[in-house]
Amino acid sequence: MERLKRKEKCNLTERVLQFGEGNFLRGFVDWMFDRLNKEAGGDFGVVVVQPINMGPVVDFLNEQDGLYDLYLRGLQNGEKVEETRVVECITRGINPYTNNDEFFECALNPDLRYIVSNTTEAGIEYKPGMSADNFDDNTFPGRLTMFLKKRFDAGLPGFLLLPCELIDNNGAVLKDCVMKYADDFGYGEDFKKWVDEENYFTSTLVDRIVTGYPRDTAAEMEKEYGHLDNVINTAEIFHLWVIQGDKKYAEELPFDKIGLNVLWTDDVTPYKKRKVRILNGAHTMMVLAAHLAGLETVKEAMDDELIFSFMKKGIFDEIIPTLDLPKEELVQFANDVIERFQNPFIKHYLLSIALNSVSKYQVRVLPSVLEYIKANGEEPKCLVFSLAALIAFYRTDAANDNPDVMEFMKTASVDDILAKTEYWGTDLTMLKGSINAHLKAIDEKGIRAAMQDVVNA
């Protein structure tokens, strides 16, 4: 069987520089550019740059002329959907640690217009003391600053930057790092003015579960496809890209015109809040009780009538009323989340999600609890029960958190736990009546009977 290769020479114009060769960008952004090329007559060639000095993916991509198979699988409107495509938008991969000149030559390409990145949450950071003479040990923003300086010196226009790292205000943070490195590297005020005026840093929110190389089934897939592929990628069907920036750029990147779930907005904050409160919040409110009920995966929890009813009541009756986007958008997003949880192709273990649940509860669930109480003058029953389930879970040996957190949660009284403002950001002793009642019910009747009482209430 031959390796996946192009049958014809690639004629795409290199317009996109992508920092990151990993599964996520190849299963998300590159899939979108590939669809623009094939469905909207686009001409977007993507040059992939390896962001850290390790890993074979760039070499594998170059061996395959930038091609790879992408397998999407999930549920849509209750039906299983599977889609396979060869993604063909990547023109080449560059390892800048071994091909530094090739990397900087890209800055001289007048057709280059877009910079995309996903260098992990730790990738966008500023470290004082970095030098422009030291490429290898610099940070991603430091290397980007060097790249932009080459562009500036050539008298060429700037870029539209679309960082995809999972940090708040990723575009603004990246720009701030670049400006600091410009000072550290002595690049001067004219360069800083060019960065500010000729480059547009968007902040984005990305959402898709990309499950990566299918080790267990890769050989079978290659046999089905009829070629070898070292970088097969897999992902769920659902996707969402929210971009905070001037909507005029949507005309350059008409993703929405081909049915992609890409939103341009003046403020990404409500969409981030929606994701954290509904998707992440539903996970955190549900998984600990589901584990105590003897389940192992999210899919098992979704197939369990009681757990499913508990989660739905929490989402639709208690979380959604606290959010400020249009209700129909919130309901649609919640229904999408439920289908994602029901995805039969993904095995998501409850105990993996349960890691560091105390801090997750504070960020993902507690804001909905407090806002619900403020708006309604009463407690949200499912969300408060989930805090009781959390306390019960931390009394078992299954909890996985900071050792100090685990020790305290296992031995402290309910009053002391709820008063632990370092964990919750506020004093929660006003919930102690309900929490004690739920814990008593869990101890005496079992988690299922206690949860059934909440669902029926």
VEXTINU-587320 format. One record per residue (C-alpha): y, x, z. Coordinates in steps of 0.1 Angstrom, whole numbers, padded with zeros to 4 digits, always signed. Layout:
# VEXTINU-587320
YXZ
...
***
This chain:
# VEXTINU-587320
+0000+0000+0000
+0034+0014-0010
+0065+0016+0012
+0093-0009+0008
+0117+0005-0018
+0144-0008-0042
+0133-0017-0077
+0168-0010-0091
+0197+0012-0081
+0220-0003-0054
+0253-0012-0069
+0270-0026-0038
+0304-0013-0029
+0305+0003+0006
+0330-0018+0024
+0314-0019+0059
+0309+0010+0084
+0284+0000+0111
+0281+0020+0143
+0246+0010+0154
+0212+0010+0136
+0193-0010+0162
+0175-0043+0160
+0204-0065+0170
+0229-0056+0143
+0202-0056+0117
+0190-0090+0128
+0225-0105+0131
+0255-0089+0112
+0235-0073+0084
+0216-0106+0078
+0250-0123+0075
+0264-0097+0050
+0231-0099+0030
+0235-0137+0028
+0271-0134+0017
+0260-0111-0011
+0232-0133-0023
+0246-0168-0017
+0284-0163-0022
+0286-0135-0047
+0297-0110-0021
+0299-0073-0026
+0294-0059+0009
+0276-0026+0011
+0269-0015+0047
+0268+0022+0057
+0249+0025+0090
+0259+0052+0114
+0236+0064+0142
+0257+0061+0174
+0236+0084+0197
+0218+0117+0189
+0183+0103+0191
+0159+0079+0173
+0142+0077+0139
+0156+0044+0126
+0182+0059+0102
+0156+0082+0087
+0132+0052+0083
+0160+0032+0066
+0168+0060+0042
+0131+0064+0034
+0131+0027+0024
+0165+0028+0005
+0181+0008+0034
+0157-0021+0030
+0138-0039+0057
+0120-0072+0063
+0136-0097+0087
+0114-0125+0101
+0133-0154+0117
+0114-0180+0138
+0122-0208+0161
+0129-0246+0164
+0154-0266+0145
+0157-0303+0152
+0123-0302+0169
+0106-0286+0139
+0091-0251+0137
+0111-0230+0112
+0101-0196+0099
+0120-0176+0073
+0113-0141+0059
+0137-0121+0038
+0142-0085+0027
+0177-0075+0038
+0193-0054+0011
+0229-0049+0021
+0225-0014+0037
+0233+0013+0012
+0224+0043+0034
+0221+0055+0069
+0240+0085+0084
+0231+0106+0114
+0265+0121+0121
+0250+0148+0144
+0232+0164+0115
+0255+0151+0086
+0289+0153+0101
+0307+0159+0068
+0290+0128+0052
+0302+0107+0081
+0338+0118+0079
+0338+0115+0041
+0334+0077+0046
+0370+0077+0060
+0382+0088+0026
+0366+0058+0008
+0395+0034-0001
+0370+0005-0004
+0360+0008+0032
+0375-0022+0050
+0354-0033+0080
+0340-0015+0111
+0313-0031+0131
+0297-0017+0163
+0271-0024+0188
+0267+0006+0210
+0255-0012+0241
+0278-0024+0270
+0282+0012+0281
+0292+0024+0246
+0329+0013+0248
+0341+0037+0275
+0369+0061+0280
+0361+0095+0296
+0390+0118+0304
+0387+0154+0294
+0371+0149+0260
+0380+0172+0232
+0384+0164+0195
+0365+0197+0189
+0334+0183+0205
+0319+0156+0184
+0284+0155+0199
+0293+0150+0235
+0321+0126+0229
+0319+0088+0234
+0318+0062+0207
+0355+0054+0210
+0362+0091+0209
+0343+0096+0177
+0359+0065+0162
+0393+0080+0170
+0384+0111+0151
+0373+0090+0122
+0405+0070+0122
+0425+0102+0122
+0408+0113+0090
+0417+0079+0075
+0453+0083+0087
+0457+0118+0073
+0444+0106+0039
+0472+0080+0038
+0448+0051+0035
+0451+0016+0050
+0434+0007+0083
+0404-0015+0091
+0394-0048+0105
+0372-0040+0135
+0345-0063+0148
+0329-0049+0179
+0298-0067+0191
+0293-0051+0225
+0287-0075+0253
+0317-0069+0274
+0348-0091+0280
+0377-0085+0255
+0356-0059+0236
+0382-0054+0209
+0411-0049+0233
+0391-0025+0254
+0380-0005+0223
+0416-0003+0211
+0428+0009+0246
+0402+0036+0245
+0413+0048+0211
+0449+0049+0222
+0440+0070+0252
+0419+0094+0231
+0448+0097+0206
+0469+0110+0235
+0441+0133+0248
+0434+0147+0213
+0472+0152+0206
+0472+0131+0175
+0508+0121+0179
+0529+0089+0180
+0528+0083+0142
+0490+0081+0144
+0492+0057+0174
+0517+0036+0155
+0493+0035+0125
+0464+0025+0147
+0485-0003+0163
+0500-0017+0131
+0474-0010+0104
+0442-0018+0122
+0432-0052+0136
+0409-0051+0166
+0391-0085+0171
+0373-0095+0203
+0340-0112+0196
+0311-0131+0213
+0276-0127+0197
+0246-0148+0205
+0211-0144+0190
+0178-0133+0206
+0166-0104+0184
+0130-0095+0194
+0128-0064+0172
+0098-0047+0158
+0066-0068+0161
+0042-0042+0174
+0013-0066+0178
+0015-0082+0144
+0032-0056+0122
+0001-0045+0103
-0007-0082+0095
+0028-0088+0083
+0028-0057+0061
-0004-0069+0045
+0012-0103+0039
+0044-0088+0025
+0024-0063+0003
+0043-0032+0014
+0048-0009+0044
+0079-0012+0065
+0086+0010+0095
+0116-0012+0106
+0104-0048+0104
+0128-0069+0125
+0123-0103+0142
+0147-0128+0157
+0152-0164+0166
+0167-0189+0142
+0198-0197+0163
+0229-0175+0158
+0265-0177+0169
+0294-0153+0162
+0327-0162+0178
+0356-0140+0166
+0390-0140+0183
+0414-0132+0156
+0437-0144+0128
+0419-0170+0108
+0432-0155+0076
+0404-0130+0078
+0379-0158+0074
+0389-0159+0038
+0378-0123+0034
+0345-0130+0053
+0336-0165+0043
+0305-0168+0065
+0311-0204+0073
+0312-0213+0036
+0274-0206+0034
+0266-0224+0066
+0266-0196+0090
+0276-0204+0126
+0307-0181+0127
+0338-0194+0144
+0373-0178+0142
+0394-0188+0172
+0426-0179+0191
+0407-0175+0223
+0370-0165+0227
+0371-0173+0265
+0360-0209+0264
+0330-0200+0242
+0320-0172+0265
+0323-0196+0295
+0301-0221+0276
+0274-0195+0270
+0274-0182+0305
+0275-0216+0322
+0251-0234+0300
+0226-0209+0285
+0226-0183+0313
+0234-0208+0340
+0204-0230+0329
+0181-0200+0331
+0193-0190+0366
+0192-0225+0380
+0157-0232+0367
+0136-0200+0367
+0133-0195+0404
+0121-0230+0412
+0098-0228+0381
+0082-0196+0394
+0078-0211+0429
+0060-0240+0411
+0035-0216+0397
+0048-0211+0361
+0052-0178+0343
+0073-0183+0312
+0103-0203+0300
+0082-0220+0274
+0058-0232+0302
+0088-0245+0321
+0100-0264+0291
+0066-0280+0287
+0066-0290+0324
+0080-0326+0326
+0095-0321+0361
+0111-0287+0355
+0124-0299+0321
+0140-0330+0337
+0155-0309+0365
+0171-0285+0341
+0184-0312+0317
+0200-0331+0346
+0217-0299+0358
+0230-0291+0323
+0242-0325+0312
+0252-0341+0345
+0266-0312+0364
+0275-0282+0342
+0289-0298+0311
+0315-0320+0330
+0330-0288+0344
+0338-0272+0310
+0369-0278+0289
+0356-0277+0253
+0351-0310+0234
+0321-0328+0248
+0303-0332+0215
+0304-0294+0210
+0291-0288+0245
+0263-0313+0240
+0253-0297+0207
+0253-0263+0222
+0232-0275+0252
+0207-0291+0228
+0205-0258+0209
+0199-0240+0241
+0170-0263+0250
+0154-0257+0216
+0158-0220+0221
+0141-0222+0254
+0113-0242+0237
+0108-0215+0210
+0070-0211+0207
+0074-0177+0192
+0091-0161+0222
+0074-0152+0254
+0102-0149+0280
+0089-0143+0315
+0105-0160+0344
+0104-0130+0366
+0123-0109+0339
+0151-0134+0341
+0149-0135+0379
+0159-0099+0382
+0191-0096+0404
+0194-0133+0408
+0219-0132+0436
+0246-0116+0414
+0235-0138+0385
+0239-0170+0405
+0274-0160+0415
+0285-0155+0379
+0265-0181+0361
+0260-0211+0384
+0284-0210+0414
+0316-0216+0393
+0300-0248+0381
+0291-0258+0417
+0326-0252+0429
+0344-0269+0400
+0321-0299+0402
+0328-0303+0440
+0366-0299+0433
+0365-0326+0406
+0341-0351+0422
+0343-0346+0459
+0306-0342+0461
+0279-0316+0455
+0260-0312+0422
+0225-0319+0435
+0205-0298+0410
+0228-0268+0411
+0228-0268+0449
+0190-0272+0450
+0187-0242+0428
+0205-0221+0455
+0180-0233+0480
+0152-0223+0456
+0169-0189+0453
+0168-0184+0490
+0131-0195+0491
+0123-0172+0462
+0139-0142+0480
+0116-0149+0510
+0086-0140+0488
+0075-0106+0475
+0083-0116+0439
+0121-0110+0443
+0134-0079+0425
+0169-0068+0434
+0189-0041+0451
+0168-0032+0482
+0196-0040+0506
+0200-0074+0490
+0163-0081+0492
+0161-0071+0528
+0191-0092+0538
+0180-0123+0518
+0145-0121+0532
+0155-0119+0569
+0189-0135+0573
+0195-0170+0585
+0208-0196+0560
+0242-0196+0578
+0245-0159+0574
+0234-0160+0537
+0260-0187+0529
+0287-0168+0547
+0280-0136+0529
+0312-0135+0508
+0303-0101+0493
+0275-0119+0475
+0292-0151+0465
+0329-0142+0463
+0336-0171+0488
+0322-0187+0520
+0296-0212+0511
+0288-0225+0546
+0300-0260+0535
+0267-0262+0517
+0245-0255+0547
+0236-0291+0554
+0222-0296+0519
+0206-0262+0517
+0188-0265+0550
+0176-0300+0540
+0163-0287+0507
+0145-0257+0523
+0129-0280+0549
+0116-0302+0520
+0103-0272+0501
+0085-0259+0532
+0070-0293+0542
+0064-0311+0509
+0063-0282+0484
+0086-0272+0457
+0076-0299+0432
+0080-0328+0456
+0113-0314+0468
+0125-0310+0432
+0113-0345+0423
+0135-0360+0451
+0165-0342+0435
+0157-0354+0400
+0153-0390+0413
+0185-0390+0434
***
